[in-house]
Amino acid sequence: MSKIPYKLYLTEEEAPKAWLNIRAFMKNKPAPIINPGTHAPCTAEELSHVFCDEAVKQELNETDKYIEIPEGIRDFYKMFRPSPLVRAYNLEKLLDTPAEIYYKFEGNNTSGSHKLNSAAAQVYYAKEQGITTVTTETGAGQWGTALSMAGAFYGVKVKVYMVKGSAMQKPYRKNVMETYGASVTPSPSDTTNVGRAILKEMPDTTGSLGCAISEAVEEAVSTPNTRYLLGSVLNHVLLHQSVIGLECKTALDKYGVTPDVVIGCAGGGSNLGGLMAPFMADKLEGKSNTEFIAVEPASCPSFTRGRFAYDFGDTGKMTPLIKMYTLGSGFIPSPNHAGGLRYHGMNSVLSQLYHDGYLKAKSYEQTNVFEAAVMFARCEGTLPAPESSHAIRAAVDEALKCKETGEHKKILFGLTGTGYFDLAAYDSFNKGTMTDYIPTDADLQKGFDSLPKVD
Amino acid sequence: MSKIPYKLYLTEEEAPKAWLNIRAFMKNKPAPIINPGTHAPCTAEELSHVFCDEAVKQELNETDKYIEIPEGIRDFYKMFRPSPLVRAYNLEKLLDTPAEIYYKFEGNNTSGSHKLNSAAAQVYYAKEQGITTVTTETGAGQWGTALSMAGAFYGVKVKVYMVKGSAMQKPYRKNVMETYGASVTPSPSDTTNVGRAILKEMPDTTGSLGCAISEAVEEAVSTPNTRYLLGSVLNHVLLHQSVIGLECKTALDKYGVTPDVVIGCAGGGSNLGGLMAPFMADKLEGKSNTEFIAVEPASCPSFTRGRFAYDFGDTGKMTPLIKMYTLGSGFIPSPNHAGGLRYHGMNSVLSQLYHDGYLKAKSYEQTNVFEAAVMFARCEGTLPAPESSHAIRAAVDEALKCKETGEHKKILFGLTGTGYFDLAAYDSFNKGTMTDYIPTDADLQKGFDSLPKVD
């Protein structure tokens, strides 16, 4: 066994040729998506008014363990994948821990995050189906940027509804998307019925992912040859993100390393779901005893304080119902600096796994998270996104625990992206003006009150 | 010979262990740096008041073809190197050219550019010498960020004078440097004699690299245990940047590819000097016939409209004199969007090679450059820095020429960095409000009038 290098790259030939479908490995499958009116499981036909046909097929596929990645998508992946898996030697040294720390860095592309993995796939399928325009929402801006890049590459028009709070915090994100030819509308906007209704009720709202989803869905279903693409939460997104974990596994296997702990930040769940996919598959098959930790912001604690219930994916209550850990689609989180984690719900696969004890969760306040972010930036070089820094915080704490116990754990975490568009947040942390926000039980109750009644 | 992959990565083991010193290959050596008072060549002792001892030694070394990279620097390099060499298949397809286009991408690190290569080396040597604080200037911000990162890594304090125009255009750059623990002062400032003098004469100036250098040098020479580090122009910087070209050569050699044309943007010259180093060495030894092109902004045309003369490196006339292509240290370029290229002079090695016909040069206006930048972003994914986009423009034009002539030229260019902090510039291009600026002969004459008299 040779010494493990700082960066464990794979060659083009070693890159995954199929995604891993984690549902096919689960005994307890996630509950089906249901129609909010009839409460019957949604059919492919129903879903295909909103989503592309291939996305729907993948969304409903619970049986195929592996699904081939078409060459047209692998060609796009070659531009930014395989992404580096890094052994965090410098962080280990700084923490003086016996643990080995690894992170998969998904930020080395202009979208600045892992979102491009699913954007490439979804726009490719849209193009194949003859769709000319796709609509979407974006929070922190990474998903919107990723989709704009994919749209420019495959030649499909992209219309982005961007959460107003993020659009104000990060005007340059809008400029990037426009440079790739997309059109960007701050949400809630007056261009849709649902947007106008939300604005009427809460004229000063800074918006939420839930609102923006509603607007993008409305435009997709009411415009010919247009479909809606979602950047997280759904199972086909999780499927596409499995490329992250598959690359990790191939790289780690070369050095005989099996992670003891896999850690990812969790907003809608796609990054963590992708990172852990092959390792969770091994665990579900009884081949390993790896521990999995979802990390979320204390201001939006879907797992740690949410309910396991059927809920809408959006604030406007336009989507089908998904069984998930949720704070209620009516919950509007405080405008913290991890825009990508401000989502009320959680992917249904992760929710089921959490419910069944395969996955743990913890939450952190943002000042604590930024402390870890700055420490990481200074010793490992890369300035991390606030979202990713939740995973850094948890990985650091795990490594410090090993220092106490003397355990040589192997810790793998997902560094989903860079913080180049989050400098206002870093500035407020550096100046000591950053504050924390934890919702009260009463705040949460308001969200729970918005949950639909399903037997 | 296997098919050339999209990205030609090297392993850690294949990474260069020595830099290439291009002067050792030149018959006509660059003229020596001279003392502005006596006009005698500067001694190591004189220079060491300003620069670190090892930097001075390297600056004056004209004989060693290779200089070993210390392990402490190679450890830092492992965090972001080897950088990808990319075959621009998508760009080739879009242009429908028979040419092969390769680019070396140096932007995959938080400084966003190649500057980290020399920052790592210089701060390492400062630390070894027991220096506690280093000062520097920064234009576009990449060099300042790189130095801040190296300062955080090695534990050396960093004080950055940032060109005021850039500081206003890019407030977030300041936040990044501060996150890495550096202090940042917009230049000209009232904290130095030279800054106060410049402000008195031109209270509304947006500053220049030349001004900022003067301030940083003044602070270094007047403060104990402090040295000044420069991000370009000097020969030891060029030396450190040779790691770029050496990686390219190792990667291309594997596939039997020798570039016919090597293209780099040129401000102070370090990126181009580093990229072309091993290829120019081959040419100087008669082993190849590669063509080399320096690309500069029409607004700051040191090569294409400058004079080959001894000049100061800074506006405040505090530095030794360097024989170079220059517009005169009194020339203040218009505030265009390629801050890193707004420098009046050019490295002396490149100047000598240009003078001797080994290197060509051309200049472009910025709207033309941004056109190429957007085209590149949309097909190759990465949003390029305005500086790097000068090289893209020239490479595209070269490839289009091949389309006319049917030549299968192999074109290599340097993609020095990303444009994530240049979105205001992209926004003005997207909106059609970007303007061009070409200095008149009278503008240039003002700069030439500032040249010192040297026989």
Interface residues (C-beta under 8 A of the other chain):
Chain A: P5 Y6 K7 Y9 T11 E12 K78 M79 F80 N90 N108 N109 T110 G112 M149 A152 F153 P171 Y172 N175 V176 E178 T179 Y180 G181 V374 A377 R378 C379 E380 G381 T382 L383 T418 Y420 F421 L423 A424 Y426 D427 N430
Chain B: P5 Y6 K7 Y9 T11 E12 K78 M79 F80 N90 N108 N109 T110 G112 M149 A152 F153 P171 Y172 N175 V176 E178 T179 Y180 G181 V374 A377 R378 C379 E380 G381 T382 L383 T418 Y420 F421 L423 A424 Y426 D427 N430
